[in-house]
Amino acid sequence: MKFGIDRLVEDAELRRPLAGKRVALLAHPASVTHDLVHSLDALSGLDDINLTAAFGPQHGLRGDKQDNMIETEDYLDPVHNIPVFSLYGEVRRPTAQSMETFDVILIDLQDLGCRIYTFITTLRYMLEAAAEHGKSIWVLDRPNPAGRPIEGTLLEEGWESFVGAGPMPMRHGLTMGEMGRWMISHLHLDVDYHVIPMLGWQPQGPGFGWPEDRIWINPSPNAPNVNMARAYAGTVMLEGTTLSEGRGTTRPLELFGAPDIDARAVIAAMQQKAPQWLNGCTLREIWFEPTFHKHQGKLCNGVQIHAEGPAYDHQAFRPWRLQALAFKVIGELYPGYELWRNFPYEYELDKLAFDVINGGPALRQWIENPDANPNDLDAFTVPDEQAWAETVTDHLLY
């Protein structure tokens, strides 16, 4: 199979509409060709591409910022001598000045298939800016490594944020190219938009979204492998809690834990309360000591989520429900446990971080309600999931 960047680099006919145009690139560390050449270098080596600018999302064009919510600055690329504009620094929306540096922007971003992953918000902001300034956008499409499954409630009206680009569920099931198509429809944008689709991507085939013969490159520093990408729609919620999500370990966002919980008791309680939500993966008790971030230097007891190996069932795995269940049983096992972390999250200063992550308070209210059961969560989540599946049908490319 071929990703969008590989098709563009290999096929001069595909590039023909770019002749005589000033071209920009929006990319990050995972923006590489099949032979691991960064897209910026590959495009710069083409005689018929006039590359005049580049843009970097959260963590930067080259992934220079390790931790979360650390801003990057604009700079001049020392190799290609073009300006690199940060879309996660002084601004998150492209400025009028930066938009004047190109005619067409190529967007080559590896997504994780999760609403909170900020690259899709950056896509929205770039689409809106392109519509305003009369620029063209080409998305060089890449796989959704979490595949087609859909999970979670739709973001509620009024809860849009940098981690909530619109009313979509946590696990949205789209590629970046498809997401752009939905955004243009949802926002009623008048923009010149093109997708260079992948050839041969089989979201239900081997790898369940991520081709088994393609090397994984971290799209952000704490996205180290496909297992993380599959679990992320659940484990990302840990960022709004006092539990460690594994930052400061070698397996971030694949696990959760704290110094003051009994992981075996948590797993047992989860199996008793909603065993159907644990299907498709294996939960394993672990011990870990974060070298930075939450619980730094403290021995934590926790749970690692293995969405891999012989026990993995792509259609059955429900990371959002699994993680929600863990929060609920921890609250029941440890009454009064201080679970919610109150801090400014992604520029939202007056809302609880957990609610910002979930696009509203509904999930937290279910967790906190002692009378609420798993069926109650399904009752208001399943209709949202079904509505989203119906909404995006016409935007699918594969």
C-alpha positions in Angstrom: 0.0 0.0 0.0 1.0 3.6 -0.3 0.4 6.7 1.9 -0.5 10.0 0.4 3.1 11.4 0.8 4.5 8.5 -1.1 2.1 8.8 -3.9 2.8 12.6 -4.3 6.6 12.1 -4.2 6.5 9.2 -6.8 3.9 10.6 -9.2 4.8 13.8 -11.1 1.3 13.9 -12.6 -0.2 14.2 -9.1 2.0 17.2 -8.5 1.2 18.9 -11.8 -1.4 21.3 -10.2 1.2 22.6 -7.9 3.4 23.9 -10.7 4.1 27.6 -10.3 2.5 27.6 -6.8 4.1 28.5 -3.5 3.8 25.4 -1.4 3.8 25.0 2.4 3.9 21.8 4.6 2.2 21.1 7.9 4.0 18.1 9.4 5.4 16.5 12.5 8.0 13.8 13.3 5.9 10.9 11.9 5.6 12.7 8.5 7.9 10.4 6.7 7.9 8.5 3.5 8.0 4.7 3.2 11.8 4.7 3.4 11.7 7.1 6.5 12.7 10.3 4.8 10.9 13.2 6.5 8.3 14.8 4.2 10.0 18.2 4.4 13.2 16.7 3.0 11.4 14.6 0.4 9.4 17.5 -0.9 12.4 19.8 -0.9 14.3 17.4 -3.1 11.7 17.7 -5.9 12.5 20.2 -8.6 8.9 20.9 -9.4 7.9 21.8 -5.8 8.5 25.4 -4.6 8.5 24.9 -0.9 8.3 28.3 0.8 7.2 27.6 4.4 6.5 24.9 6.9 4.2 24.7 10.0 4.5 22.5 13.1 1.6 21.4 15.4 1.8 20.6 19.1 5.3 19.2 20.0 6.8 20.9 16.9 7.7 20.0 13.3 10.6 17.8 14.5 9.0 16.7 17.9 11.3 18.8 20.0 9.0 19.2 23.0 8.8 16.0 25.0 6.1 16.8 27.6 2.5 17.8 27.1 1.4 21.4 26.8 4.9 22.8 26.1 4.9 25.5 23.5 7.3 25.8 20.5 8.6 28.9 18.8 8.8 30.0 15.1 12.2 29.6 13.6 14.1 29.5 10.3 14.8 26.0 9.1 18.6 25.7 9.0 18.7 23.1 6.1 16.0 24.4 3.8 16.1 28.1 4.7 12.4 28.5 5.0 10.3 29.9 7.9 8.7 27.3 10.2 5.6 28.6 12.0 4.5 27.1 15.3 0.8 26.4 15.7 1.3 25.6 19.3 3.1 28.6 20.8 2.1 32.3 20.8 -0.8 31.2 18.4 -2.7 28.0 17.7 -4.5 29.4 14.6 -2.3 30.4 11.7 -1.8 34.2 11.4 -2.5 36.3 8.4 1.2 36.8 8.0 2.0 33.1 7.9 -0.9 32.5 5.5 0.6 34.9 3.0 3.7 32.7 2.6 2.0 30.1 0.4 -0.7 29.4 -2.1 -1.2 25.7 -1.3 -0.5 23.9 2.0 0.1 20.2 2.1 -1.0 18.6 5.4 0.8 15.4 6.3 -0.1 14.5 9.9 -0.3 11.1 11.4 -3.4 11.1 13.6 -4.3 8.6 16.4 -8.1 8.5 15.7 -9.0 10.3 18.9 -10.9 13.5 19.3 -8.6 14.9 21.9 -5.4 14.5 19.7 -4.8 18.1 18.8 -3.8 17.6 15.2 -7.4 17.4 14.1 -8.1 20.7 15.8 -5.1 22.2 14.0 -6.6 20.8 10.8 -9.8 22.6 11.5 -8.1 25.9 12.2 -6.1 25.6 9.0 -9.2 24.9 7.0 -10.9 27.9 8.5 -7.9 30.1 7.7 -7.6 28.7 4.2 -11.3 29.6 3.6 -10.7 33.1 4.9 -7.6 33.8 2.9 -8.4 31.9 -0.3 -5.7 29.2 0.0 -5.8 25.6 -1.1 -5.4 22.6 1.2 -4.2 19.2 0.2 -4.3 16.4 2.8 -1.7 13.7 2.2 -3.7 10.9 3.8 -2.5 8.4 6.4 -4.0 5.5 8.2 -6.1 5.8 11.4 -4.1 3.3 13.5 -7.1 2.8 15.8 -9.2 1.7 12.8 -12.9 2.2 12.2 -14.5 1.4 15.6 -16.4 4.4 17.1 -16.7 5.0 20.8 -17.8 7.7 23.2 -20.3 10.5 23.6 -20.4 13.4 21.2 -18.8 16.6 22.4 -21.5 18.8 23.8 -22.4 22.2 22.5 -20.3 24.9 24.2 -17.5 22.5 25.1 -15.4 23.1 22.0 -11.7 23.5 22.8 -8.2 22.8 21.4 -8.9 19.2 22.4 -12.5 19.3 21.1 -12.7 20.4 17.5 -16.4 19.6 17.1 -19.3 17.3 18.0 -17.6 13.9 17.4 -17.0 11.0 19.8 -13.7 10.3 21.5 -12.9 7.5 19.0 -14.0 8.9 15.7 -12.8 6.2 13.2 -11.8 8.6 10.4 -8.5 9.3 8.6 -7.3 12.9 8.4 -8.5 13.2 4.8 -11.9 12.1 5.8 -12.0 14.3 8.9 -11.3 17.3 6.7 -14.3 16.4 4.5 -16.6 16.1 7.5 -15.3 19.4 9.0 -15.9 21.3 5.7 -19.5 20.0 5.7 -20.1 20.6 9.4 -18.7 24.1 9.3 -20.1 25.0 5.9 -16.7 26.1 4.7 -16.0 27.3 1.2 -12.4 26.1 0.7 -10.4 24.5 -2.1 -9.8 21.1 -0.5 -8.1 18.0 -2.0 -7.1 14.6 -0.5 -4.3 12.5 -1.9 -5.8 9.2 -0.7 -3.9 6.1 0.2 -3.7 3.2 -2.1 -4.6 -0.2 -0.6 -5.4 0.8 2.9 -7.6 -1.9 4.5 -9.0 -0.7 7.9 -10.4 -4.1 8.6 -7.4 -6.0 7.2 -4.2 -7.1 8.9 -3.1 -4.6 11.5 -6.7 -3.3 11.9 -5.8 0.1 10.6 -2.0 0.2 10.9 -0.3 -1.8 8.0 1.8 -4.5 9.5 4.7 -3.8 7.1 4.9 -0.1 7.9 7.3 1.2 10.6 5.7 3.1 13.4 7.2 6.6 14.1 6.0 8.6 17.2 3.7 11.3 15.9 4.1 12.9 19.4 6.8 12.0 22.0 4.4 9.9 24.2 2.8 7.9 21.3 5.4 5.1 21.1 3.5 2.3 19.4 0.3 1.0 17.9 -0.9 -0.4 21.3 -0.8 3.1 22.7 -2.8 4.3 19.7 -5.5 1.7 20.3 -5.7 2.4 24.0 -5.5 6.2 23.8 -9.2 6.9 23.5 -9.5 5.7 27.1 -6.1 6.4 28.6 -6.0 10.0 27.5 -8.7 10.7 30.1 -6.1 10.0 32.8 -4.6 13.4 32.0 -7.5 14.9 33.9 -7.0 12.8 36.9 -4.5 12.3 39.8 -3.7 8.8 38.5 -0.5 8.4 36.4 -1.0 7.7 32.7 2.6 6.4 32.6 4.3 9.7 31.6 7.9 9.3 32.8 7.9 5.6 32.0 8.6 3.7 28.7 5.0 2.9 28.2 3.0 6.1 28.5 -0.7 6.1 27.9 -0.9 2.3 27.9 -1.3 2.0 31.7 -2.7 3.7 34.8 -1.8 3.6 38.5 -0.9 5.4 41.7 1.0 4.7 44.9 -2.2 4.3 46.9 -4.3 1.8 44.9 -4.4 -2.0 44.8 -4.3 -2.9 41.1 -5.4 -6.5 41.6 -8.5 -5.2 43.6 -9.2 -2.7 40.8 -9.1 -5.3 38.1 -11.3 -7.7 40.1 -13.9 -5.0 40.7 -13.9 -4.1 37.0 -14.4 -7.7 36.0 -17.3 -8.0 38.4 -19.1 -4.8 37.5 -18.8 -4.9 33.7 -16.9 -7.9 32.2 -18.3 -7.1 28.8 -16.3 -3.9 28.7 -13.0 -5.8 29.2 -13.4 -7.9 26.1 -10.8 -7.8 23.4 -7.7 -7.0 25.5 -5.7 -8.3 28.5 -5.2 -6.3 31.7 -2.0 -7.0 33.6 -1.0 -5.8 37.1 2.3 -3.8 37.0 4.5 -1.8 39.2 6.2 1.4 37.9 8.1 4.5 39.1 7.6 7.6 36.9 10.9 9.5 36.4 8.9 12.7 35.8 5.3 14.0 35.8 2.7 12.7 38.3 4.0 10.6 41.2 7.6 11.2 40.1 10.0 8.9 41.9 7.2 7.1 43.7 6.4 3.4 43.3 3.0 3.0 41.7 0.8 -0.1 41.5 -1.1 -0.1 38.3 -2.7 -1.8 35.3 -1.3 -2.1 31.8 -3.8 -2.4 28.9 -2.6 -4.9 26.2 -4.6 -4.3 23.0 -2.3 -6.6 21.2 -1.3 -10.3 20.9 -3.6 -13.3 20.5 -6.3 -12.0 22.9 -6.8 -8.8 21.0 -10.2 -8.4 19.4 -10.4 -5.2 17.4 -14.2 -5.0 17.3 -14.7 -5.9 20.9 -12.0 -3.7 22.4 -13.6 -0.6 24.1 -10.9 1.6 25.6 -13.2 4.5 26.5 -15.6 2.3 28.5 -12.7 0.3 30.0 -11.1 3.4 31.4 -14.4 4.9 32.6 -15.0 1.7 34.4 -11.6 1.9 36.2 -12.4 5.4 37.4 -15.8 4.2 38.8 -14.5 1.2 40.7 -11.6 3.2 42.2 -14.2 5.6 43.5 -16.1 2.7 45.0 -13.1 0.9 46.4 -11.7 4.1 47.9 -14.5 6.4 49.0 -13.4 10.0 48.9 -10.5 9.3 46.6 -9.3 12.6 45.1 -9.5 11.5 41.5 -10.1 14.8 39.6 -7.0 16.9 38.9 -7.9 20.6 38.9 -5.5 22.6 36.7 -5.7 24.7 33.5 -5.9 22.2 30.7 -5.1 23.2 27.1 -5.9 26.9 27.6 -9.2 26.1 29.4 -9.0 28.0 32.7 -12.5 27.7 34.2 -13.5 24.2 33.4 -12.5 20.9 35.1 -9.8 19.2 33.0 -11.6 15.9 32.9 -14.8 17.5 31.5 -12.8 19.4 28.9 -11.2 16.1 27.8 -14.7 14.5 27.5 -16.4 17.4 25.9 -18.8 17.9 28.8 -19.6 16.6 32.3 -21.8 13.6 31.4 -19.1 10.9 31.9 -17.9 12.4 35.2 -21.4 12.6 36.5 -21.9 8.9 35.7 -18.7 8.0 37.5 -19.6 10.0 40.6 -23.3 8.7 40.7 -23.3 5.7 43.1 -26.6 4.5 41.6 -25.4 4.7 38.0 -24.5 1.3 36.3 -22.9 0.3 33.0 -26.3 0.1 31.3 -26.9 3.7 32.2 -23.7 4.8 30.4 -24.6 2.7 27.4 -28.0 4.3 27.3 -26.8 7.8 26.5 -23.6 6.8 24.7 -24.8 4.2 22.1 -27.2 6.7 20.4 -24.3 9.2 20.0 -22.1 6.5 18.5 -24.8 5.5 16.1 -25.5 9.1 15.1 -21.9 9.7 14.3 -21.6 6.6 12.2 -24.5 7.7 10.2 -23.2 11.3 9.9 -19.8 10.4 8.5 -20.9 7.7 6.0 -20.8 10.0 3.1 -17.3 11.3 4.0 -15.5 7.9 4.0 -12.9 7.3 1.3 -12.0 3.7 2.0 
